Amino acid sequence: MNKLTGFSFWRINLAPALLLPLLTMALLVLSNRLQAQSLKIGFTRIDYVIAQLPESKQVNNQLSIQQTQAENELKRLQKEFEDKLSIYQKEGAQLSEAIRKDRETELQKLQSRVQEFSQSAQKSLQDKYNQLMGPILTKVQQAIDTVAKQNGYQYILNVGSGDTFNVLYADEAYNITDLVLKQLGIKPAPAPESPKKTTPVTTPPRKNSQ
């Protein structure tokens, strides 16, 4: 079984042109395997399972606090830069060459500081996310492994939504999401209706804001 890995904070989408050949190849492989033996394939919704865990809610709260603090500090630095730039633009023509150069150097340093803080804050948030989500992902993977072995599944697929790769057809009879939740000690809530036939949806990757 492939192990779950940390979700990237900045989500990246595979182009449909790349997904189609991969899906076709996977279907061909599965088709050949099905001719040799009867496979039991189940599916689950990883995002949904993780959202049901109390630890996940705590992680979201911690990340939200850290992100808000970083955004506030970034806004403060940006405002400081914009205020000093505005003053320089108004008084620049009246300043001596030496003072003007000093002001320009100060603005350049402050602008670099804004950019460096933005990159550092983003990396810090990503590292924190990976640190907090690591144990949760391991816990979910272990539950999936247990359910698969106990119920005789050879493959477990992940059915996502939005810009996450979707399985084109999924029979609810093979949905193991509730079994995974029970394995994690969570009482299953009504799950969203499984898509019968869908077309994969892609959206542009989120751009980092500075």
N, C-alpha and C positions, 0 to 999 in steps of 0.2 A: 504493500500500500504506500502510495506517495504521502509524505508528511506535509502537514500544513505549514506554511511559512508566514512570517509577519506581513500584514497588509501594508502596502505602501500608503503613506499619508497623502501623497500627490498621486492620484490614480492615473494609470496609463492604459490606453485602449489599443488592442490589436486591430489592424485594418481588416475589413471584411475580405479583401483580396488575399490576405494571408490566412485568415480563419477557414475559408472555404476549402482550399487544398488540404489543410490539416484535418478538417472534419471528414472530407472524402476519404483520406487515407485511413483515418481511424475507423470509419464505417466498413471499409474494405477488410481491414484487419479483423474487426469483430465478426464480419460476415464469414470469413474463413474459419475463425475459431468456432462459430456457431455450427458450422458444418461438421466439425470434429467432435464437439461436445455441447451439452446443453448448459448454457450459462444463466446464472441468476443475477440480474443487474438491478440495483436499487438506486434511489436518488434521495438527496436531502437539500436543504437550503441553509448553507453555512451562515449567511448574514442573519437569517431569522433565528437560528439556534443561539448564536452569540448574543443577540439582542435580548434573549430571555434570561440570560445569566445575571444574577445580582452583581457579580464582579465587574461585568461589562459596564453596567450603569455607573459604578464607582470610578472606573477608568475614564469614562466620558466626562464625569464631573471634574476629575483632576486635570484632564487635558484642557477642558473648557476654561478652568481657572488660569492655567499657565498660558494659554493662548490669549486670553483677555489681558493679562498683565503685559505680555509681549506686545500686543497691538497698542496698548496705551502708551508704553514707552516709545514705540516706533513713531506714534503720532506726535509725541512730545518732541522728539528729535527732529522730525520733519518740520514742525512748526518753528522750532528754533532756527533751522536752516532758512526757511522761507522768510522769517522776520528779518534776519541779518542780511539776506540777499536783497530784500526790499529796501532796507536802509542804504545798502551799498549802491544800489541802482539810483537812488534819489540823490545821494551825496557824492557819488564817485567822481563826478566832473570837478567838484570843488576841492577834492583831496589832493594832497601832494603825492608825488609818484611813490615815495617810500611808504606812506600810509596806505595808499591804494594797493600796493603789492602785498602788504601785511594783511589787509582785509581779504584779498583774493586767496592768499594762502590759507587763511582761517576758514573761508568758505569751502575750499577744496577739501580740507581736512574734515570738516563737518559733514560734507556730502559723502565722503568715504566712510565716515563713522556710521551714517545712516544705512548705507548699503551693507556694511559689514555686520551691523546689528541685525538687519533683516535676514541675512543668510544664516547667522549664528542662531537666531531665534527659531528659524525654520528647522535647522538641524537638531537643535535641542528638543523641539517638540516631536520630531520624528523619532529620535532616540528614546524619548520618554514613552512614546506610543509602543515602540517595539519592546521595551523593557516591561511595560505593564501588560501588554497583550500576549507576550510569549507564553506564560503559564496557562492563560485561558485557551490559546490555540492548541497547546499540548493536551489539555484536558478534553477538549472537544474531539481532537484526533483520536485519543484513546477510547472515547465513548463510541466513535464511529467504528473503530477497529473491533471493539467488543461486540457491537450489534451485528456487524458484518459476519463475524466468525460464528456467533450464536445462531444466526439465521441462514447461514449457508450462502451468503452473497459473494460472488467472485469480483464484482466491480460495484463501486458506489460513485455516482455522478453528483455534481453540484449544480442545482438549478438556481440561477441568479435572476436578477431583474434589472431594468434600466440599462446601463451600459456594461453590465456584467454579462459574460457569455452565457447564452441560454441553450438548453437542450430543446430541439425542435418538437419532440413529442415525449410526453411523460404520463404514464398510466399511474393514477393515484394508488393503485393496489401495491405499487412497489415504492411508495414514499415512506422512508424510514425515519423521517424527522421526529415524529412523536416517540419512536423507540429510542432515538438518540437523547431526546430531552429527558425521558424517564431514566435512562442510564445515568444522566447527570443529576438526577434527583429533582428535576423541574417538572411541575404539572403542566402538560401541554395546553396551550390556549388555542382557540380556533386559528388555524393557519390560513394565509391567503390562498385563494383558489389557484390550483396548478394550471399553467397554460397548456392547452392541448397542442395547438400549432401556432407557432409564433415566428416572426422574422427577427433575427438578431438586430438590436438597436445599438448604434454607436453614437457617441457624442464626443466633441473635441476634448482633449485633455485639459484639465484645469490649469490655467496659467498662474504662476507665482506672482503675487502682488507685492510690490516694493514701495 
